[in-house]
């Protein structure tokens, strides 16, 4: 999964599966974010990248700095892989560290 976001500087977020993600920014060294520790078995990785992107976007929409938003995305991916379906019923703003009262319907 590749996510381009932000202006005027271009940012590129590249997922690396169980190794986390790398944030690339113009004229700045790349920053690696390790994946969240998985508690329990990995059940299904389908939808993990989509969940990661959704968590990042939700964090950015709530006004978080990009690093904090990326951590929300990593938490969302971790919740996702612990479920048989591609979208976990446990995935919520609270489960990824967002304050539910500040999150509007996306």
N, C-alpha and C positions, 0 to 999 in steps of 0.2 A: 504494500500500500504506500502510495506517495501522496503527500498533502502539501500543496503550495498555499501559503497564506501570508498576509501582511504586505503593506506598502508603506513607504516607498522602497524599503529594502525587501528583496525577495528572500523568502524563507522556504526551505524544503525539508520535510520530515520524512525520513525513510525508515520503514519498519524492518526489523531484523529477527522476526519470530521470537523465539524464547530468549534471544539476546537483547531484546528491548528495541530502542529506536535511536536514530542519530538525527540531530538537528543541524542543518547546514544553513549558514547565513552568508550573504555576500561580504567579503573582506574580513571575515571573522572565523577563527578555527572552529571546526565541527565540534559539537557537544554530544556525548553519548549518554543515554539514560538507560539504566539497567531495567529489565523487566521486574515486575512485582513478584515476590515469592508466592508460589502457588501452594495453598493449603488444601491438601487432599489430591485426588487424582485429576489429571487432565482428561476430560471426557470427550470434548469435541472442539477442534480449533476453527471450524467454519464460523465465520462472522466475527472473529477476534479483531481483524484489521478494521472492519466497519465499526465495531464497538470502540476501538481506540480512537478513530477519527471522530466519532460522535462525542466521546468524552472530551477530546481536545476542543472541539467547536463549542460544546456546552460551557466549558471553562472559560474560553475566550469571550463568549457572549455574556458571561457573568462578570467579566471585567478582570479576570485573573491575568497575571503576567504569563508569558508563554511557557516558561518552565513549569509553573504550577498547573497550567492547563494540560501540558503534556503528561504530568503525573496523574491527573484525573483520567486521561485517556488510557494510560497504562493500567490503572485500577479497573477501568471498564473492560479492557481486554481480559484481565485476570478473572473477573466475574463471569465473562462470557464463556471462557474455556472450561468452566466447571459445570456446564449444563449441556444436556443432549441436543437441545434446539439451538439454532443460530443466534437467537435473541433470548437471553436469560430473563426469566420473570423476576429475578433478584436485582436486575440492573435498574438503578434509580439514582437520582441526584445524590442522595445520602450515601449510597454504596460506593460512590466514587469521590466522596469528600466535598460535595457541594452543599450549600445551605438551601434546602428545598424551598423555603419561603422567598428566596431571591431569584429562583429560576422560573421563568415564565414558560408556558407551554411552547415547545419547539416544533 
